[in-house]
Amino acid sequence: MTTNAASLVPLLSLKELYRLYTSLAAKPGTPVPLSAFKLRHAETEKLFSIFDEDYHISRFFHFHHEHGDEYSINGERVTHVVIDPDIRLIL
């Protein structure tokens, strides 16, 4: 495996992403900084943009623009995300 291949962080599944969100959020409905997911900037933008493009998934994602590192999710500048607990219905 090359150094570049080894340094790539794999994209998370929706289930893994939600599990990570719940471990980071103080309580359900709490905005979590996108930087807290510890992915590279481009990977964060790609991962959340992919989920945001899917209607059945995106309705559970609520992006916010607050103080913090900015990311472009499908052209929208955001810093935080809330993932609705009802997403468990589709996991």
ChimeraX attribute file (.defattr): number of C-alpha atoms within 10 A of each C-alpha:
attribute: neighborCount
match mode: 1-to-1
recipient: residues
	/A:1	6
	/A:2	6
	/A:3	7
	/A:4	7
	/A:5	8
	/A:6	9
	/A:7	9
	/A:8	11
	/A:9	11
	/A:10	10
	/A:11	14
	/A:12	15
	/A:13	12
	/A:14	17
	/A:15	13
	/A:16	12
	/A:17	16
	/A:18	18
	/A:19	11
	/A:20	14
	/A:21	22
	/A:22	18
	/A:23	10
	/A:24	16
	/A:25	17
	/A:26	11
	/A:27	9
	/A:28	13
	/A:29	14
	/A:30	16
	/A:31	21
	/A:32	20
	/A:33	24
	/A:34	24
	/A:35	16
	/A:36	13
	/A:37	13
	/A:38	11
	/A:39	17
	/A:40	12
	/A:41	14
	/A:42	10
	/A:43	16
	/A:44	20
	/A:45	19
	/A:46	17
	/A:47	18
	/A:48	23
	/A:49	17
	/A:50	14
	/A:51	18
	/A:52	19
	/A:53	13
	/A:54	10
	/A:55	9
	/A:56	11
	/A:57	16
	/A:58	18
	/A:59	15
	/A:60	17
	/A:61	16
	/A:62	15
	/A:63	22
	/A:64	17
	/A:65	16
	/A:66	13
	/A:67	10
	/A:68	12
	/A:69	15
	/A:70	18
	/A:71	21
	/A:72	16
	/A:73	20
	/A:74	14
	/A:75	9
	/A:76	13
	/A:77	15
	/A:78	22
	/A:79	21
	/A:80	22
	/A:81	20
	/A:82	20
	/A:83	23
	/A:84	16
	/A:85	13
	/A:86	10
	/A:87	17
	/A:88	11
	/A:89	6
	/A:90	9
	/A:91	11
